[in-house]
Amino acid sequence: MFNGKRNRLMSTGAAAVLSLTMLAACSGNNGPSPSTTPAGSDKPGAPAEAEVYENGLSKTEKVTLKVGFFVGGYGREWFDYAVDSFTAKYPNVKVDITASADMKTILSTKISAGNDNDMFDLFNTEPSGGIIGLAEAGKLEPMDDIWDFPLPDVPDKKVKDLMMPGMYESTPLINGKRYEFTTASSFGGLFFNKKLFEEHGWNQNPNTWEEFKALLADIKADGIAPITFPGIHPSYHNWAFGTAKNFELADINGHVDEFIDNYRTYGLPQYTNPETVETWTRFYELGKLGYFAEGLPALNHTQSQMQVIQGQAAMVSTGTHVENEMKEATPADFDWGYMAVPFRDNTDQKLWIRSGTSNFNYIWAAKPESNKKWAKELIAWLVTLDNQQFAAEKAGALPMRKDLTDDPAKAANLSSSAQSVLKYISDNDAQTFKASRSINISDPNLAQAEKLMNENIAKFAMGMQDPKPILEQAEELLTKALEAEKKN
């Protein structure tokens, strides 16, 4: 898939054939040179470039890729399906899969053993302790180049050309390089019962902050709690009201790139910068207006989602996993709708949505070059439209490909929540973004800062606690953590 490389290989092959032909002519040998006839070819004199695929890799070199596959909620049927078509196209490549629900432990054991030959070429979950330390130690292979591969099914487009907007930009960076490639997405926001919205005539796509507040007022006036989320797991607020809104405000203020860089590296201020303060202030103001469900502090995630299914609350802050997670409790005719929380003042400003990713892929650096190249080819194969469609339908894994919704027949086979999210992103030209850090901080003051915030999120939502003094305390704790890290 490296066009430049492919051309170099073809040029080298052509030169080799020319040289051999000249030698044969000089020696008086009128038959074809054995070295110019590829194994298994019935065409004497076939050019040497016939020995490589369109991606420049050898057709004859036997390669076995050892894959460590984490069996999670998506199962493995989608991966087996992709591997079958991959090895059918490239029969010289064998994929040896070790599948386990406890892949993290297996990876940790192999990494600790330090035997590169025994290690997987490719694995699809983070080892315990994450990937930052491994990448910094040179144990993982950078994967920036995959984004510039031609797509296997649309070769005139690069991989990054047809991915969801923001996916490439939000891939975690470690020392400026990308060591992770994900093949499924998830999105956060407010999920709701479309039929309930239609019955009441509520706005299903408020475009601005003022329109959104007007919607919440209408819902409350009809005697239903506008928004819920699990107070027991308060980080769920982040799906709709979290870091993506900070990015949206920073974009409006004209310095989003600087803001994201600051976020990734824990640049100060983190908790008390204007955008973060504004996000929490708006959240708190909604709480004071009574727009969150009264019993929210005692709810877990399934209970809060059940409130929407039962009509006790209009919307729940959660992710696209909600439909699969609640399928046993959801009526057959239930139709999930979706909206983001718009912080913008007008539609000329960009709407940002929290993105998550799954089906991660990592490549072990201390492997033969051919294995690493074929591992990258397999990863690129996972984002063909056929494989993305299969994973979406069979496993509920939202696609990375933005063109999946271009075909109404394909989109119709997706879950109602997936259809709603993908249509919303397209209709609103929304920017999806995954917030990620590029450094580790081990000092306990950071954990204390995060604990302080989590303990107060439900209080903010109930209008019981002004967030500003809590943000100031969290900033002080983070500052101590960063000072301690410098000393170490």
N, C-alpha and C positions, 0 to 999 in steps of 0.2 A: 503493500500500500504506500510505499514511498516512491512517488513518481520520479524524483530525481535519481534515486537509487536504482529504480527499474531501468531508466535510460542508460545509466552507467553500466549496468549488468549486460544490457543488450548490446551496447557499443563494444564492451570487452569481449562478449561472445562472438560478435561479428568479426572483430579483428582476429580472434583465434581461428575462426573458420577460414578466413582469407589466407592467413599464414600457412595453415595446414594444406590448403589447396595448392598453394604455390610450391610447397615442398614436394607434394605428390607429383605435380607436373614435372618438376626438375628431376625426379628420380625415375620418371618414365612409368610410374604406376598409374594405369588408366582406370583402375577401379576406385571406389570410394575408400577414403581413409577410415579404418575401423573406429578411430577416435571421434569421428564426426557423426557417427550413427548412434543415437541415444538407445539405451537398453530398452527392448520391447518395441522399438520403432520398426515399421516395415517400409520406411521411406529412406533409402540410403542417402547420406549427405544432409539429413535434417539438421537445421541450425541448432547450435548449442543452447540458444535461449529457450528452446522448447522444453528444456529441463527445469524451467522455473515457472511459477505461477505469475499471474498478473501483479501480485504484490511483491515480486522479486525474490521470494523464498523458494527453496529447492523442492522439486516434486519427488525426488528420489531419496532424500535423506530421511531416515526413519527417526521420528521424534516422539517421545512419550512425555506428556505433561502430567505431573502429579498435582492433583487439585485437592485441597482441604476445603470441604463444603459444609458450612453450618446449616443445619436443618432447623429453620425457625418457622414462623407463622405462615410463610409462603410455601413451605414444603420444598420438594426438589423436582417435581414433574416439569416445571417450566425450564429448569436448567438441563435436565436430561433431553428435553425436546430440542433445545438449541445445540447441545453437543452432538446429537444424532445428525442433524443437518450439516454441522460444521465438519465432522469427520467424513461425511459422505462427499462433501466438496473437496476435502483435503485428506485423501485416504492414507497418506504417509504419516499422518499425525494420530496418535492414540491418546485418549484422555483417561487417565487412571484416577477415579474419584474415591476419596475417603470421606464418607458422609457421617456426621454426628451432630446431635443436639448439644454436645459439650465440646465443641471445636475450640473454644477459648482455652480449655485445659490442655487439649492435645497440642495446640500451638505453643503454649507456654512451656510444656515439657520438651518439645523439639527445639525451641529457641534456647532453653537452658542447657540442653545437651551439646549445642554448638556444632552439630554434624550437618554441614551444608548439603551433603549428598542425600541425607535422609529427609531434609526439609522439603516442604511442598514448593513447587514452582509458583503456584498461584493459590491464594486462599481468599475467602469472602467474608471474613469478620475480623474485627480488631482483636489482637491478642490482649490479654490482661495487661493493664498499664498503658494501653494506647499505642499509637504509632509514632508519636513525635520523637521519643528517645531512639526508636529503631531507625527512623529516617536520618536523624542527626548522626547516628553511628555508622551510616552507610550500609545498613542491612536491607533497605528496601530500594527497589528500582524506581526512579522517577518516571512518571507517565504523562508528562506534558505532551509528548509527541502524538499520543492517540487522538487527541482533539483535532489534529491536523490530518489524520488519515482520511482518505476517501471512504465514504460510507460503502460497505459491501453491496448494498442494494441500490444506492444512488451514487454511483462513482464520480459524478460531476460535482458532488457536494462533499464538503468536509464534515467530519463528525460534529464539530461544534456549530455548523451552519443550521442544523435541523434539531438541535436540542432546545429544551424549554428556555426561554429568556432568563438569564441570570445564573444558569447552572454552571457554565464554564467559569464565570467571574467569581462565583461563591465557593468553588472547590477549595478545600483547605490548602493553604500554602505553608510550607515549612522551609525556611531559608530560601524563599522565592521559588520553590519547585512543588509540583503536585505529585504526591505519592499514592493517591487514592483515585479510583474511578468507580463511580456508582452507575448502575443500570436501571434503577427504579427511583421514582420520586414520591414524595408525599407533600401535602400542603396543609397549612393551618388557616383557620378563620372561624367564622360563625356558621354552624350548620343548623338547618331548620326544616320543619315540615312544610313542604311547598303547598299542600292542600289547605293547611291552616292559613297561610299567608294569602292564598287566593280567596278563601272564604271571607276574610276580613278586609281584603283590598289593600293590604300593606305593601309598601314599596320593597320589592325584592332586589333592587340594585341602586341603593342610594349612592350618589356620585361624590358627595362632599361631606365634610364633618357636620355641617349644618343640616343637610338632608338626613344624615344618619341620626342625629339627635332628634329630629322631627319624627322619624320612624319609631324611635324608642318611646317618645311621648304618646304616639298613637297606640302602640301596643299596651302601654300601661293604662291608658284611658279605657281600653277594652277589658281590663281586669286580669291581664296575664302578665307574669314576670317577663320583662324583655330578654334578659340574659342570665345564663347560669354557667357555672363551672365548678369543679370539685375543690372545695376549700381544704379538704384533707390532703389533696395533691395540688397545692396552689400554683405550681409551675404551669399547669394547664392554661392559665390565663395568657401565657406567652404565645399560644397558638394564634390568638387574635389580637392581643394588645401589647405584645412584647417588642423584641429588638427590631423587628421589621418596621415598626412604627417610628423608632428612633432613626432608622435609615431614611424613611420617607421624609421626616422633618429635616434631616440633614441635607437631603436632596433638594428640598424646597429652599433651604437656606444657602444652597450653592457650594457645599463642601463635603459631599457624600463620600468621595474617594478618601479624603483625609480622615473622615470619621470612621470609615471601615478599617483603615490601616490602624488607627488608634485603638479600635475595638479589638482587633486581632492580637495586638501586642500588649494589651492592658495599659495603654498610655493614659496618663492622668489628664483631666479627671474622667472617671468612668461613670460613677453614679450621680455626680453633680454637674455634668455638662448640660447646657441649655436644652438639648433635645431630649435627653433622658428625663430631666425634671419635668419638661412639658408633657411627655407621655404619661408619667405617673400622675401628674396634676389633672389631666383630662380623665384618667381612669377614676381618680378620687372624686371628681366632680360628678361623674355618672353615678357613683355610689351615693353621694349626698342627695341626688335626685331620686333615689330608690329604684334604679334601673337594674339592679341585680337581685336574684331570688333571695328571699329572706332567710331560708335555712341553709344557705350556701356553705357556711363554715363547717357544717357537719357532714357534707356530702362527699362520697367518693366518686370516681370517674364514671362508673356505670350508672350510679344513681342520678347524677346530673344529666347524663345523656337520656336516661329514662324519663326525666321530666319533660323533655322535648317530645318524646314519643307519646307520652300521655297527655300532652297539651297543657301541662302546668307551667311551662316556660316556653318562650317563643324560639330562642336560639341558645346554642351551647358552644362555648369556646373549646374546640378540640381539633383533631386532625382527620385526614381522609381515611384513617383506619376505622372510623366510627361505624360505618355500615357493616363491615365484616364483624366487628366486635359485638354489635347489638343485633345481629341477624336473627338470633333465636327469640328475641323479645319484640321484634318489629313486625307489624301486620304486613300481609303480602302486598297490599296496595299502597304502602307508605312510600313516599317519594321525597328523597333528601334534596334540599336546596342548599345553596352556599352563597355567602358573600364575605368579602373582606371588610375590615373597618377602615373607611377612608379618613385619613387625617388631612387630606389636601383641601384646598379652598376652591379649586376649579379643576376642570378636566384637562387643562393644559399641563398640569403638574402630574408627575408620575405616581401611580398607585403601587405600593410595595406589599408583597405577600410573603409570609414566612414559608420557606421551603425546607423540607427535610429530604433526606435521601436514604436509600436502603439498597440491598444487594451490592454491598461494597466489594471491591476487588483490590488486592495487593499482590505485588510480585517480589519474590525474594531475589536480592541482587546477586548473590554468589551462585549463580546458575549459568550454564552455557549460554552464549549469546543467542544461538538458534532457539533454545527453549524460551528465553525471554521474549524474543520476537514473535514466536507462535502464541505465547500467552497473551500478548497484546492483540494479536489477530483474533483470538477467541473472545476477548473482551469487546472488541469492536463488533464482532458477530452478534453479541448479545443485544446490540441496539439496532439491529435490522428491524424493519417494521413488522415483519412476520413474528419475530421472537418477542418484540415488545407487546404486540397484540395478544399473543398466547399467554404471556406472563400476566397481562392485565385481566384477561378473561378467566384464566384458570387459578391464578394465585391472588388476584386483587392488587397486584403491584402496579401503581400508576406509572405511565410511561415517562421516559425522558424525552421522547420524540414529540415535537410540537405538531408534526404533520399527521399524527394519528387521527385527529379530529377532522381532517380535511375530507375524509371519506365517511359520509353519514352512515353507511351500512356497517362499517367497522365500529364507529362510535356508538351505534345503537346496541352493541353487544356488551358495552361496559356497564358497570354498576351505576345506579342513579346518582350517587355522590360523585363518582369519577366524572360522569358526563357534566354534572353541574359545575364542578371545579374547573375542568378544562375549557368549558364554554365561557365561564366567567373570565378566566385569564385571557382568552382570545378576544372576547367582546370589549374588555376594558384595557387591552394592551398593557397588562400588569407586569411589573418586574418581580420575578420570584427570586428569592435570595436565601441562602443558608448561612446563618451566622456561625462562625467557627473561630477558634483561637489558634494561633500559630506557636504559642509557647506554653510550657507547663509552669505552674506556680504551686509548690508543695507546702509553703508556709501555712500553718493552721489559721492565721488571721484571715486569709481569703475564705476558707470554709466558714469561719465565723460570720463574715460579711454576708455570704450567701444565705446562711441560716437566719440571720437577722431579717433579711428581706422576705424569705419564705414565711417567717412567723407573722409578718405584718400584711401580706398581700390580701388576705380575706378581710382584714380590718380596713384596708384602703377601699375595698369593694363595698363594704357596708357603710362607708362614709364616717367611720369611727376614728380614723387616724390620719392626720395630715402626713403625706409621705416625705415632705422636705427634711424634717429632722432625722428621720430614719435613713434617708439617702446620705445625709452628712455623716452619720455614724458609720455607715457602710464604707464610705469613701476613706474615712480615717483608718478603718481596719485594713482596707486594701493597700493604702499607703504604707502601713507597717509591714504588710506582707512583702511588698516590693522592696522595701529597704532591707528586710531580712534576706531576701533572695540575693541582693547585690553583695551582701557580706559573705554569703556562702560561695 
